[in-house]
Amino acid sequence: MKSCKEMSEVWGISERRVSAFCKEGSIPGAVKVGKQWQIPDEAKRPADKRIVTGEYIKSGTDTEKKPLPVGISDYIRAQSEYYYVDKTLLIKEFLDRKSFVSLFTRPRRFGKTLNMDMLRVFFEISDDDTRRYFTDKAIWQCGNEYRKHQGKYPVIFLTFKDVKYDSWEATFTKISGLLQEEFGRHSELKNSDKLESYEKDYFKKVLSGKADEVELADSLQKLSKMLAAHYGKAPIIIIDEYDTPIQEGYSKEFYDEIIGFMRNFFSGAFKDNSNLSYGFLTGILRIAQESIFSGLNNLTVNSVMDNEYDGFFGFTESEVSQMLAYYGASDKKDEIQSWYDGYRFGNKEIYNPWSVINYLSKGCLPQAYWVNTGKNEVLEDVLKVATNDITEKLYSLLQGESVIARIDQNVVYRSLADDPANIYSLLLVAGYLKIPQKELQDDGAWLCQVSIPNREIAAVYKSEILSHLMQIGAMRRATANKIAESLFAQDTKKLQEGIEEYLKNSISFYDAGAEGFYHGLVLGLIALMDNQYRIRSNRESGEGRYDISMFPRENKYPGIIMELKWDKNLNDKELTALTSEALNQINEKDYDTELHDMGVKNIIKFGIAFSGKNVKIRME
């Protein structure tokens, strides 16, 4: 049995508050002996029902609910003022594994920054008694073996999530400012009697913002040495979203500069640094080929493919179910699952936490919240180098199908130019794909079945891929609608006018050069009708492979088959003859077999012929 004073130290709250819990009868087994309360050793801290701060949500009753943590990445604030999904067992798993340097790669907005701030608060030496932020969390129930690490380390913490600038000069200025702030957070070093005078001079130089690029490249190594000398304990270094400035460097053309700086910056911090207890990094990509972590044999990478730490980034199904119950929205489980579930990290099904939180905060309104948190640079960049085959596979994904792709976890942006097939690896780590099935290959890569995770990601695929297929910004909505309406009305004249209008207004003569180009063009145009049709291309049916087939989602719509033909420098008569050839091919090879097998009786066949910017269409 423990006294109120002893239990207050365990729970990290005041002795008076423990006594109040006893009086309320909130602690099972607590008994009063004379004037003192005696509490069972294994007793758990009761939930504190007092309101701390913030606005509270009402959910159809008078019960006050904690607000949802929209955009909150401050651990202390998140766990005390908002609904907090307890991820503190991440600390236990790490302490069990004791990896020297850990890199966690996950998509943006999946809780990386909040988790890193949680690690900072747990491990960091502080004048404040930070135990109280963990005594009611899962990690505190794991025993003294883990509690003894709480508040025992100096910590260096940097987040690069907002380092998004158009030039190396602006990027370096921002990084310099972040380092200046972090040095300022350790102002106790300015007057430390454990440091040499030259170390203090360096510290003050960084603090004043006068350190140059070479000096700042060594800043993590030097700061860790000073902290170790001052505290007699090697620090923990945490770098959140380490690759954000690298992504910007790639897209804004200062890649070599940012890679050169980061290589020295991280090498000093994590390679052969005797003044380091542990290191943590988070990001979207594992940057390996640029040798940023060259020679760092103790780096442990935990990606979306790995089973370790699989439930700590994003929400698990049980966590979402508890949240829905708390806010009185359990009846929305199917909807929230179809919109925001579907990711698979290691062996766990994961929901997008950003979208789940926003969905609930908006009164259970299903929208694409995650994709609106910033530009979809990854998707934009990969579409620029997509081949016709890749574009067609991306389109198949949009139709809810799976495709087979080779996933290389070491892929980097610059490798896209060498092998555009790497786009699947980038799309996976960035959160645009999921992996229902995977098989490890001899070279360390994975052969995977990939598909779109949920309705939210399908929405961004539709907008971004269609924009790409229709040459971003070149096609007016009126033209697109004209094409969709003409297909629906079976009006070949209007359809021909719509396609010709698009070709003449938006595509140079040199763009129009092969049947594959026109195939992608038509797929983009008819994709506007995917609410009425399931659209497939290059599939076997009858005695061959049709170009495009449109399967009606409802019986009131006809089935549609399109065969495309192309040749150079054709006149109107030759183009018309080519449309007849296309229709004959549909009939001779029985391309309508698949539609007939699905019970579609009304089938429209289009023969479409292209030459340069000219098009002819024939229907039967």
C-alpha positions as CSV (number, residue, x, y, z in Angstrom):
1,M,0.0,0.0,0.0
2,K,1.1,3.6,-0.7
3,S,0.3,6.9,0.9
4,C,-1.2,9.8,-1.0
5,K,2.2,11.5,-1.1
6,E,3.9,8.4,-2.5
7,M,1.1,7.9,-5.1
8,S,1.3,11.5,-6.1
9,E,4.9,11.0,-7.1
10,V,4.0,7.9,-9.2
11,W,1.0,9.7,-10.9
12,G,2.7,13.1,-11.2
13,I,-0.1,15.0,-9.6
14,S,-0.5,16.9,-6.3
15,E,-0.9,15.0,-3.0
16,R,-4.1,17.0,-2.5
17,R,-5.6,15.8,-5.8
18,V,-4.8,12.1,-4.8
19,S,-6.6,12.7,-1.5
20,A,-9.6,14.1,-3.4
21,F,-9.8,11.0,-5.6
22,C,-9.8,8.9,-2.4
23,K,-12.6,10.9,-0.9
24,E,-14.6,10.7,-4.1
25,G,-14.3,6.9,-4.0
26,S,-12.6,7.0,-7.4
27,I,-9.7,4.7,-6.4
28,P,-10.8,1.0,-5.9
29,G,-9.3,-0.5,-2.7
30,A,-8.2,2.8,-1.1
31,V,-8.9,2.8,2.6
32,K,-8.5,5.4,5.4
33,V,-6.2,4.3,8.2
34,G,-6.5,6.9,11.0
35,K,-6.1,10.3,9.2
36,Q,-4.1,8.9,6.2
37,W,-5.4,7.2,3.0
38,Q,-3.7,3.9,2.0
39,I,-3.8,3.1,-1.7
40,P,-3.1,-0.3,-3.4
41,D,0.3,-0.3,-5.2
42,E,-1.3,-1.4,-8.5
43,A,-4.0,1.2,-8.5
44,K,-4.4,3.3,-11.7
45,R,-4.9,7.0,-11.7
46,P,-8.6,7.8,-12.2
47,A,-9.6,10.0,-15.1
48,D,-9.6,13.6,-14.2
49,K,-13.1,14.9,-15.0
50,R,-12.3,18.6,-14.5
51,I,-12.3,20.8,-17.5
52,V,-8.9,22.1,-18.3
53,T,-9.4,24.5,-21.2
54,G,-10.9,24.8,-24.6
55,E,-14.3,24.6,-26.2
56,Y,-16.1,21.4,-25.9
57,I,-18.3,19.6,-28.4
58,K,-21.8,18.6,-27.6
59,S,-23.0,15.4,-29.3
60,G,-26.7,15.2,-28.9
61,T,-26.5,15.2,-25.1
62,D,-25.5,17.5,-22.3
63,T,-22.3,15.6,-21.9
64,E,-19.3,17.8,-22.6
65,K,-16.8,16.3,-25.0
66,K,-13.1,17.2,-25.5
67,P,-12.5,19.1,-28.8
68,L,-10.8,17.4,-31.6
69,P,-7.1,18.2,-32.1
70,V,-7.3,19.7,-35.7
71,G,-3.7,20.7,-36.6
72,I,-2.4,20.2,-33.0
73,S,1.2,18.7,-33.0
74,D,2.1,19.9,-29.5
75,Y,2.0,16.8,-27.3
76,I,1.4,18.6,-23.9
77,R,-1.5,20.5,-25.3
78,A,-2.9,17.6,-27.3
79,Q,-3.1,15.2,-24.4
80,S,-4.4,17.7,-21.9
81,E,-6.9,19.8,-23.8
82,Y,-8.0,17.6,-26.7
83,Y,-9.2,14.1,-27.5
84,Y,-5.9,12.3,-27.6
85,V,-5.3,8.8,-29.1
86,D,-2.6,7.3,-26.8
87,K,0.5,6.4,-28.8
88,T,2.9,6.4,-25.9
89,L,3.6,2.7,-26.3
90,L,5.8,3.8,-29.1
91,I,8.2,4.7,-26.3
92,K,8.1,1.1,-24.9
93,E,8.7,-0.4,-28.3
94,F,11.7,1.8,-28.9
95,L,13.2,1.2,-25.5
96,D,12.7,-2.6,-26.1
97,R,14.5,-2.4,-29.4
98,K,17.1,0.3,-28.5
99,S,17.9,1.2,-32.1
100,F,20.7,3.7,-32.1
101,V,19.2,5.9,-34.9
102,S,15.6,5.3,-36.1
103,L,14.1,6.6,-39.3
104,F,10.3,6.5,-39.6
105,T,8.9,7.0,-43.1
106,R,5.2,7.7,-43.3
107,P,2.9,9.9,-45.5
108,R,2.3,13.5,-44.5
109,R,-0.3,14.3,-41.8
110,F,0.0,10.8,-40.2
111,G,1.0,12.0,-36.8
112,K,4.8,12.0,-37.2
113,T,5.3,15.5,-35.6
114,L,3.0,14.8,-32.7
115,N,4.8,11.5,-32.0
116,M,8.2,13.1,-32.1
117,D,7.1,15.9,-29.8
118,M,5.8,13.2,-27.4
119,L,9.3,11.6,-27.4
120,R,10.8,15.0,-26.7
121,V,8.6,15.6,-23.7
122,F,9.1,12.1,-22.3
123,F,12.9,12.0,-22.5
124,E,13.9,15.6,-22.1
125,I,15.3,17.0,-18.9
126,S,13.1,19.8,-17.7
127,D,12.6,22.2,-14.8
128,D,8.9,21.3,-15.1
129,D,7.7,17.9,-13.7
130,T,6.8,16.4,-17.0
131,R,5.8,13.1,-15.4
132,R,2.3,14.3,-15.1
133,Y,1.9,14.2,-18.9
134,F,2.4,10.5,-18.9
135,T,1.1,9.1,-15.6
136,D,-2.4,8.4,-17.1
137,K,-1.0,7.0,-20.4
138,A,-0.2,3.5,-21.4
139,I,3.6,3.8,-21.1
140,W,3.3,4.6,-17.3
141,Q,1.6,1.3,-16.7
142,C,4.6,-0.6,-18.2
143,G,6.6,-0.3,-15.0
144,N,9.7,1.4,-13.6
145,E,11.9,-0.1,-16.3
146,Y,10.4,2.5,-18.7
147,R,9.6,5.2,-16.2
148,K,13.2,5.6,-15.2
149,H,14.0,7.1,-18.6
150,Q,11.5,9.9,-18.2
151,G,13.0,13.3,-18.0
152,K,16.6,12.0,-18.0
153,Y,18.1,13.2,-21.4
154,P,19.0,16.5,-23.0
155,V,17.1,16.7,-26.3
156,I,17.8,18.4,-29.6
157,F,14.5,18.8,-31.5
158,L,14.1,20.2,-35.1
159,T,11.1,20.0,-37.4
160,F,11.6,20.8,-41.1
161,K,7.9,20.5,-42.0
162,D,7.6,24.2,-42.9
163,V,10.9,24.5,-44.8
164,K,9.2,25.0,-48.2
165,Y,10.9,27.7,-50.2
166,D,11.7,28.4,-53.8
167,S,15.5,28.9,-53.5
168,W,18.5,27.5,-51.6
169,E,19.2,31.0,-50.1
170,A,15.7,31.2,-48.6
171,T,15.8,27.6,-47.4
172,F,19.2,28.0,-45.7
173,T,17.9,31.2,-44.0
174,K,15.0,29.2,-42.6
175,I,17.2,26.3,-41.4
176,S,19.5,28.9,-39.8
177,G,16.6,30.4,-38.0
178,L,15.4,27.0,-36.7
179,L,18.9,26.2,-35.4
180,Q,19.1,29.6,-33.8
181,E,15.8,28.9,-32.0
182,E,16.9,25.4,-30.9
183,F,20.2,26.8,-29.5
184,G,18.2,29.4,-27.7
185,R,16.1,26.6,-26.1
186,H,19.4,25.5,-24.5
187,S,20.4,28.9,-23.2
188,E,21.8,27.2,-20.0
189,L,24.9,26.5,-22.1
190,K,25.8,30.2,-22.4
191,N,27.2,30.3,-18.9
192,S,28.0,26.7,-18.3
193,D,31.3,26.1,-16.4
194,K,31.6,22.7,-18.2
195,L,32.3,24.3,-21.6
196,E,35.4,25.7,-23.2
197,S,35.5,29.4,-24.1
198,Y,35.6,28.6,-27.9
199,E,32.5,26.4,-27.5
200,K,30.7,29.3,-25.9
201,D,31.8,31.6,-28.6
202,Y,30.4,29.2,-31.2
203,F,27.2,28.9,-29.3
204,K,26.8,32.6,-29.2
205,K,27.5,32.9,-32.9
206,V,24.7,30.5,-33.8
207,L,22.5,32.2,-31.3
208,S,23.1,35.6,-32.9
209,G,22.4,34.3,-36.4
210,K,25.9,35.0,-37.7
211,A,27.1,31.4,-38.3
212,D,27.7,30.6,-42.0
213,E,26.8,27.5,-44.0
214,V,29.9,25.6,-43.1
215,E,29.6,26.4,-39.4
216,L,25.9,25.4,-39.3
217,A,26.6,22.1,-41.1
218,D,28.5,21.1,-37.9
219,S,25.9,22.5,-35.5
220,L,24.2,19.3,-34.4
221,Q,27.5,17.6,-33.7
222,K,28.8,20.6,-31.7
223,L,25.5,21.2,-29.8
224,S,25.3,17.5,-28.8
225,K,28.9,17.7,-27.5
226,M,28.1,20.7,-25.4
227,L,25.0,19.2,-24.0
228,A,26.8,16.0,-23.1
229,A,29.5,18.0,-21.3
230,H,27.0,20.2,-19.4
231,Y,24.6,17.4,-18.3
232,G,27.0,14.5,-18.1
233,K,24.5,12.6,-20.4
234,A,24.6,12.3,-24.2
235,P,21.6,13.9,-25.8
236,I,18.8,12.5,-28.0
237,I,18.5,14.1,-31.4
238,I,15.1,14.3,-33.1
239,I,14.7,15.5,-36.7
240,D,11.1,15.7,-37.9
241,E,10.2,15.7,-41.6
242,Y,13.9,15.7,-42.5
243,D,13.2,15.3,-46.3
244,T,10.8,18.2,-46.8
245,P,13.5,20.7,-47.9
246,I,15.0,17.9,-50.0
247,Q,11.7,17.5,-51.9
248,E,11.6,21.3,-52.4
249,G,15.1,21.3,-53.7
250,Y,14.2,18.7,-56.3
251,S,11.1,20.5,-57.5
252,K,12.7,24.0,-57.3
253,E,16.1,23.1,-58.7
254,F,18.4,23.5,-55.8
255,Y,18.8,19.8,-55.2
256,D,22.6,19.7,-55.2
257,E,22.8,22.5,-52.7
258,I,20.4,21.0,-50.2
259,I,21.8,17.5,-50.5
260,G,25.4,18.8,-50.0
261,F,24.4,20.6,-46.8
262,M,22.2,17.8,-45.4
263,R,25.0,15.2,-46.0
264,N,27.4,17.0,-43.7
265,F,24.6,18.1,-41.3
266,F,23.3,14.6,-40.6
267,S,26.8,13.0,-40.8
268,G,27.9,15.1,-37.8
269,A,24.8,14.3,-35.9
270,F,24.4,10.6,-36.4
271,K,27.7,9.1,-37.8
272,D,30.3,8.2,-35.2
273,N,28.9,10.7,-32.8
274,S,30.0,9.6,-29.3
275,N,27.9,12.3,-27.8
276,L,24.6,10.8,-28.9
277,S,22.3,8.5,-26.9
278,Y,19.6,8.0,-29.6
279,G,18.5,9.6,-32.8
280,F,15.0,9.8,-34.3
281,L,14.1,11.0,-37.8
282,T,10.8,11.1,-39.7
283,G,10.1,11.8,-43.3
284,I,8.2,10.5,-46.3
285,L,11.1,9.1,-48.3
286,R,14.2,7.1,-47.3
287,I,16.9,9.2,-49.1
288,A,19.7,6.6,-49.6
289,Q,21.2,7.1,-53.1
290,E,22.5,10.6,-52.3
291,S,24.4,9.0,-49.3
292,I,23.0,11.5,-46.8
293,F,23.4,8.6,-44.3
294,S,26.6,7.3,-45.8
295,G,28.4,4.9,-43.4
296,L,25.7,5.1,-40.8
297,N,25.5,1.4,-40.1
298,N,23.3,1.8,-37.0
299,L,20.4,3.4,-38.9
300,T,17.2,1.4,-38.6
301,V,14.5,2.3,-41.2
302,N,10.9,1.7,-40.4
303,S,8.7,2.2,-43.5
304,V,5.1,1.5,-44.4
305,M,6.2,-2.0,-45.5
306,D,7.6,-3.0,-42.1
307,N,5.7,-4.7,-39.2
308,E,7.6,-2.9,-36.5
309,Y,5.9,0.3,-35.2
310,D,3.0,-0.4,-37.6
311,G,0.2,0.9,-35.4
312,F,1.8,4.1,-34.1
313,F,1.4,6.4,-37.1
314,G,-2.2,6.9,-38.1
315,F,-5.3,5.4,-36.4
316,T,-6.1,1.7,-36.1
317,E,-9.6,0.4,-36.5
318,S,-10.1,0.0,-32.7
319,E,-8.9,3.6,-32.1
320,V,-11.4,4.9,-34.7
321,S,-14.2,2.8,-33.2
322,Q,-13.5,4.3,-29.7
323,M,-13.4,7.8,-31.1
324,L,-16.7,7.3,-33.0
325,A,-18.3,6.0,-29.8
326,Y,-17.0,8.9,-27.8
327,Y,-18.5,11.5,-30.1
328,G,-21.8,9.5,-30.6
329,A,-21.1,8.7,-34.2
330,S,-20.8,4.9,-34.2
331,D,-23.4,4.8,-37.0
332,K,-20.9,6.5,-39.3
333,K,-18.4,3.6,-39.2
334,D,-19.0,2.3,-42.7
335,E,-18.8,5.8,-44.2
336,I,-15.6,6.8,-42.4
337,Q,-14.1,3.4,-43.4
338,S,-14.9,3.9,-47.1
339,W,-13.5,7.4,-47.1
340,Y,-10.4,7.3,-44.9
341,D,-9.4,3.6,-44.2
342,G,-7.6,1.3,-46.5
343,Y,-3.9,2.1,-45.8
344,R,-1.8,-0.9,-44.7
345,F,1.3,-0.3,-42.6
346,G,3.1,-3.5,-41.9
347,N,0.3,-5.9,-40.8
348,K,-2.2,-3.3,-39.7
349,E,-5.1,-1.6,-41.4
350,I,-4.7,2.2,-40.8
351,Y,-7.0,5.2,-41.1
352,N,-5.8,8.6,-42.1
353,P,-5.8,10.5,-38.8
354,W,-5.9,14.0,-40.3
355,S,-9.0,13.1,-42.3
356,V,-10.8,11.2,-39.5
357,I,-10.3,14.2,-37.1
358,N,-11.5,16.7,-39.7
359,Y,-14.5,14.5,-40.6
360,L,-15.7,14.4,-37.0
361,S,-15.0,18.1,-36.4
362,K,-17.1,19.0,-39.5
363,G,-20.1,17.1,-38.2
364,C,-19.3,13.8,-40.1
365,L,-19.2,15.5,-43.5
366,P,-17.3,13.2,-45.9
367,Q,-14.8,15.2,-48.0
368,A,-11.2,15.0,-49.2
369,Y,-9.6,16.7,-46.2
370,W,-6.1,15.2,-46.5
371,V,-5.4,16.2,-50.1
372,N,-6.3,19.8,-49.3
373,T,-3.5,20.2,-46.8
374,G,-1.0,21.2,-49.5
375,K,-0.1,20.9,-53.2
376,N,0.1,17.3,-54.4
377,E,3.7,17.8,-55.6
378,V,4.4,14.1,-55.7
379,L,1.6,13.3,-58.0
380,E,2.3,16.4,-60.2
381,D,6.0,15.4,-60.5
382,V,5.5,11.8,-61.3
383,L,2.8,12.5,-63.9
384,K,5.3,14.7,-65.8
385,V,7.4,11.6,-66.6
386,A,4.6,9.0,-66.9
387,T,4.7,6.8,-70.0
388,N,1.6,5.8,-71.9
389,D,1.7,2.4,-70.1
390,I,2.0,4.1,-66.7
391,T,-0.8,6.5,-67.5
392,E,-3.1,3.7,-68.5
393,K,-2.3,1.8,-65.2
394,L,-3.0,5.0,-63.2
395,Y,-6.3,5.2,-65.0
396,S,-7.0,1.6,-64.1
397,L,-6.3,2.4,-60.5
398,L,-8.9,5.2,-60.8
399,Q,-11.4,2.7,-61.9
400,G,-10.9,0.7,-58.6
401,E,-8.7,-1.9,-60.1
402,S,-5.3,-3.2,-58.8
403,V,-2.1,-3.2,-60.8
404,I,1.2,-5.1,-60.3
405,A,4.2,-2.9,-59.5
406,R,7.7,-3.2,-58.3
407,I,8.3,-1.2,-55.1
408,D,11.8,-0.1,-54.3
409,Q,12.0,1.6,-50.8
410,N,15.3,3.3,-51.8
411,V,13.7,5.3,-54.7
412,V,14.4,9.0,-54.8
413,Y,13.0,11.8,-57.0
414,R,16.0,12.0,-59.3
415,S,15.6,8.3,-60.3
416,L,12.3,9.1,-62.0
417,A,14.1,10.3,-65.1
418,D,16.0,6.9,-65.3
419,D,13.0,4.7,-64.7
420,P,9.5,6.2,-64.7
421,A,8.2,3.0,-63.2
422,N,9.6,4.2,-59.9
423,I,6.5,6.4,-59.6
424,Y,4.6,3.5,-57.9
425,S,7.2,3.5,-55.1
426,L,6.9,7.3,-54.6
427,L,3.1,7.1,-54.7
428,L,3.1,4.4,-52.1
429,V,5.3,6.1,-49.5
430,A,3.5,9.4,-50.1
431,G,0.1,7.9,-49.2
432,Y,-1.5,7.5,-52.6
433,L,-1.5,3.7,-52.8
434,K,-2.0,0.7,-50.6
435,I,-0.6,-2.8,-50.9
436,P,-3.1,-5.6,-50.5
437,Q,-0.4,-8.2,-51.4
438,K,3.4,-8.2,-51.5
439,E,6.2,-10.6,-52.2
440,L,9.9,-9.9,-51.3
441,Q,12.3,-10.3,-54.3
442,D,15.9,-11.4,-54.2
443,D,17.2,-7.9,-54.7
444,G,15.4,-6.5,-51.7
445,A,12.6,-4.9,-53.7
446,W,9.0,-5.9,-53.4
447,L,6.6,-7.2,-56.1
448,C,3.3,-5.8,-55.0
449,Q,-0.3,-5.6,-55.9
450,V,-1.2,-1.9,-55.5
451,S,-4.5,-0.1,-55.5
452,I,-6.1,3.2,-54.3
453,P,-6.8,3.1,-50.6
454,N,-10.1,4.9,-50.3
455,R,-12.6,7.4,-51.8
456,E,-10.6,10.4,-50.6
457,I,-7.6,9.4,-52.6
458,A,-9.8,8.4,-55.5
459,A,-10.9,12.0,-55.6
460,V,-7.4,13.4,-56.0
461,Y,-6.5,10.8,-58.6
462,K,-9.5,11.8,-60.6
463,S,-8.8,15.5,-60.6
464,E,-5.0,15.3,-61.0
465,I,-4.8,12.5,-63.5
466,L,-7.6,13.9,-65.7
467,S,-5.9,17.2,-65.6
468,H,-2.7,15.5,-66.8
469,L,-4.5,13.6,-69.6
470,M,-6.2,16.7,-70.8
471,Q,-3.1,18.8,-70.6
472,I,-3.5,20.9,-67.4
473,G,-5.5,24.0,-67.9
474,A,-5.9,23.5,-71.6
475,M,-9.4,22.2,-71.7
476,R,-12.4,24.3,-70.8
477,R,-15.1,22.7,-68.8
478,A,-17.7,23.5,-71.5
479,T,-15.7,21.4,-74.0
480,A,-15.5,18.5,-71.5
481,N,-19.2,18.7,-70.8
482,K,-20.0,18.8,-74.5
483,I,-18.1,15.5,-75.0
484,A,-19.7,13.8,-72.1
485,E,-23.2,15.0,-73.2
486,S,-22.6,13.8,-76.8
487,L,-21.6,10.3,-75.6
488,F,-24.7,10.1,-73.5
489,A,-27.0,11.4,-76.3
490,Q,-25.2,9.2,-78.9
491,D,-24.6,12.3,-81.0
492,T,-21.6,11.6,-83.1
493,K,-21.5,15.0,-84.7
494,K,-21.4,16.8,-81.4
495,L,-18.8,14.3,-80.1
496,Q,-16.6,14.9,-83.1
497,E,-17.0,18.7,-82.7
498,G,-16.0,18.5,-79.0
499,I,-12.9,16.4,-79.7
500,E,-11.8,18.6,-82.6
501,E,-12.3,21.7,-80.4
502,Y,-10.0,20.2,-77.8
503,L,-7.4,19.1,-80.3
504,K,-7.2,22.4,-82.1
505,N,-7.2,24.7,-79.0
506,S,-4.8,22.8,-76.8
507,I,-2.4,20.4,-78.5
508,S,0.5,21.3,-80.7
509,F,0.9,19.4,-83.9
510,Y,4.0,17.7,-82.5
511,D,2.1,16.3,-79.5
512,A,-0.2,14.4,-81.8
513,G,2.1,11.6,-82.9
514,A,0.9,8.1,-82.1
515,E,-2.1,6.0,-81.3
516,G,-1.1,5.8,-77.6
517,F,-1.3,9.6,-77.3
518,Y,-4.9,9.6,-78.7
519,H,-5.8,6.6,-76.5
520,G,-4.8,8.6,-73.4
521,L,-6.6,11.6,-74.7
522,V,-9.9,9.8,-75.1
523,L,-9.6,8.0,-71.8
524,G,-9.2,11.4,-70.1
525,L,-12.2,12.9,-72.0
526,I,-14.6,10.0,-71.2
527,A,-13.5,9.7,-67.6
528,L,-15.9,12.5,-66.8
529,M,-18.6,9.9,-67.1
530,D,-17.2,7.4,-64.6
531,N,-20.3,7.9,-62.4
532,Q,-22.4,6.3,-65.1
533,Y,-19.8,3.8,-66.4
534,R,-16.9,1.6,-65.4
535,I,-14.3,2.2,-68.0
536,R,-11.8,-0.3,-69.2
537,S,-9.1,-0.3,-71.8
538,N,-6.9,-2.7,-73.7
539,R,-8.7,-5.8,-72.4
540,E,-9.3,-9.1,-74.1
541,S,-12.8,-9.7,-75.3
542,G,-13.9,-12.0,-78.1
543,E,-10.9,-12.7,-80.4
544,G,-8.8,-9.7,-79.5
545,R,-8.2,-6.7,-77.3
546,Y,-10.5,-3.7,-77.6
547,D,-9.2,-0.1,-77.1
548,I,-11.9,1.2,-74.8
549,S,-15.1,-0.3,-73.4
550,M,-17.6,1.4,-71.2
551,F,-19.7,-0.8,-68.9
552,P,-22.9,0.9,-67.7
553,R,-23.5,1.0,-63.9
554,E,-27.3,1.1,-64.5
555,N,-29.4,-0.8,-67.0
556,K,-30.8,2.5,-68.5
557,Y,-27.4,3.3,-70.0
558,P,-26.1,1.6,-73.2
559,G,-22.8,-0.2,-73.3
560,I,-20.1,1.6,-75.4
561,I,-17.1,0.2,-77.4
562,M,-14.5,2.4,-79.0
563,E,-11.8,1.4,-81.4
564,L,-9.2,4.1,-82.2
565,K,-7.1,4.4,-85.4
566,W,-4.4,6.8,-86.3
567,D,-2.2,7.6,-89.3
568,K,-0.2,10.5,-90.6
569,N,-1.3,13.1,-93.2
570,L,-4.8,11.7,-94.0
571,N,-7.4,13.6,-95.9
572,D,-11.1,13.5,-95.0
573,K,-11.9,10.6,-97.3
574,E,-9.0,8.5,-95.9
575,L,-10.0,9.4,-92.3
576,T,-13.6,8.3,-93.0
577,A,-12.4,5.0,-94.4
578,L,-10.3,4.5,-91.3
579,T,-13.4,4.8,-89.1
580,S,-15.0,2.0,-91.1
581,E,-11.9,-0.1,-90.6
582,A,-12.2,0.5,-86.9
583,L,-15.9,-0.5,-86.8
584,N,-15.2,-3.6,-88.9
585,Q,-12.5,-4.6,-86.4
586,I,-15.0,-4.3,-83.5
587,N,-17.4,-6.6,-85.3
588,E,-15.0,-9.1,-86.8
589,K,-13.2,-9.7,-83.5
590,D,-16.4,-9.7,-81.4
591,Y,-15.2,-7.0,-79.0
592,D,-18.8,-6.8,-77.6
593,T,-18.5,-10.3,-76.1
594,E,-17.6,-9.1,-72.6
595,L,-20.6,-6.6,-72.6
596,H,-23.0,-9.4,-73.8
597,D,-21.7,-11.7,-71.1
598,M,-22.5,-9.1,-68.5
599,G,-26.1,-8.9,-69.7
600,V,-25.8,-5.6,-71.6
601,K,-28.2,-5.7,-74.6
602,N,-28.0,-2.1,-76.0
603,I,-24.4,-1.6,-77.3
604,I,-23.1,1.4,-79.2
605,K,-19.9,1.0,-81.3
606,F,-17.7,3.9,-82.2
607,G,-14.9,3.9,-84.8
608,I,-12.7,6.9,-84.2
609,A,-9.9,7.9,-86.6
610,F,-7.2,10.5,-85.9
611,S,-4.6,12.3,-88.1
612,G,-2.8,15.2,-86.6
613,K,-5.5,17.5,-85.2
614,N,-8.2,16.0,-87.4
615,V,-10.7,13.4,-86.2
616,K,-13.6,11.5,-87.8
617,I,-16.1,9.4,-85.9
618,R,-18.6,6.7,-87.1
619,M,-21.1,5.0,-85.0
620,E,-23.4,2.0,-85.3
